Amino acid sequence: MNTRIIQIIIGAVALGGALICGIRWNGFMMRMIGEINRTKPPKDYFPYLTFSFFQMFRVRNEYRRLYPDGRLHVSMWRMCYLGMICLIVAYACLAQTANLIIARMFSG
């Protein structure tokens, strides 16, 4: 088999893995927010839809404070790291192929 084809297959699998990790990360985050909101009055709820980088750390810290033995935050960070590794592998495998496709699209 051609090495370029193997590289494309590995890149596509890594890209799919990054997508799955992102979805799982979001699921862990939503479960953490749900567990935190269960213990708070409605005026102090963490929002599910509006989200920022700093809110992620606030949710993690609040979850660790309320549930010292909880493991959702560990699973969330594992998915984050694994997804980043998958994105790096996908970029390494697919960047040259994408550049070739783009160059062919715009050349004469």
NORRAMO-V497293 format. One record per backbone hydrogen bond with DSSP energy under -0.5 kcal/mol. CO is the residue of the C=O (numbers start at 1). NH is the residue of the N-H. E is the energy in kcal/mol with one decimal. If there is no record, write none. Layout:
BEGIN
co: <CO & CO>
nh: <NH & NH>
e: <E & E>
END
This chain:
BEGIN
co: <2 & 3 & 4 & 5 & 6 & 7 & 8 & 9 & 10 & 11 & 12 & 13 & 14 & 15 & 16 & 17 & 18 & 19 & 20 & 21 & 22 & 23 & 24 & 25 & 26 & 27 & 28 & 29 & 30 & 31 & 32 & 33 & 34 & 35 & 36 & 37 & 41 & 42 & 49 & 52 & 53 & 54 & 55 & 56 & 57 & 58 & 59 & 60 & 61 & 62 & 63 & 67 & 71 & 72 & 73 & 74 & 75 & 76 & 77 & 78 & 79 & 80 & 81 & 82 & 83 & 84 & 85 & 86 & 87 & 88 & 89 & 90 & 91 & 94 & 95 & 96 & 97 & 98 & 99 & 100 & 101 & 102 & 103>
nh: <6 & 7 & 8 & 9 & 10 & 11 & 12 & 13 & 14 & 15 & 16 & 17 & 18 & 19 & 20 & 21 & 22 & 23 & 24 & 25 & 26 & 27 & 28 & 29 & 30 & 31 & 32 & 33 & 34 & 35 & 36 & 37 & 38 & 39 & 39 & 40 & 44 & 45 & 51 & 56 & 57 & 58 & 59 & 60 & 61 & 62 & 63 & 64 & 65 & 66 & 67 & 70 & 75 & 76 & 77 & 78 & 79 & 80 & 81 & 82 & 83 & 84 & 85 & 86 & 87 & 88 & 89 & 90 & 91 & 92 & 93 & 94 & 95 & 98 & 99 & 100 & 101 & 102 & 103 & 104 & 105 & 106 & 107>
e: <-1.9 & -2.4 & -2.2 & -2.4 & -2.7 & -2.4 & -2.5 & -2.4 & -2.5 & -2.4 & -2.2 & -2.4 & -2.3 & -1.9 & -2.4 & -2.5 & -2.2 & -2.0 & -2.6 & -2.8 & -2.1 & -2.0 & -2.4 & -2.3 & -2.6 & -2.2 & -2.2 & -2.5 & -2.5 & -2.4 & -2.4 & -2.9 & -1.4 & -0.6 & -1.4 & -0.7 & -2.1 & -1.1 & -0.5 & -1.3 & -0.9 & -1.9 & -3.0 & -2.1 & -2.7 & -2.5 & -2.8 & -2.5 & -1.9 & -2.6 & -3.1 & -1.6 & -2.0 & -2.5 & -2.0 & -2.2 & -2.2 & -1.9 & -2.6 & -2.7 & -2.5 & -2.0 & -2.3 & -2.4 & -2.2 & -2.2 & -2.4 & -2.7 & -2.5 & -2.5 & -2.1 & -2.6 & -2.2 & -2.6 & -2.3 & -2.0 & -2.2 & -2.5 & -2.4 & -2.1 & -1.9 & -1.7 & -0.9>
END
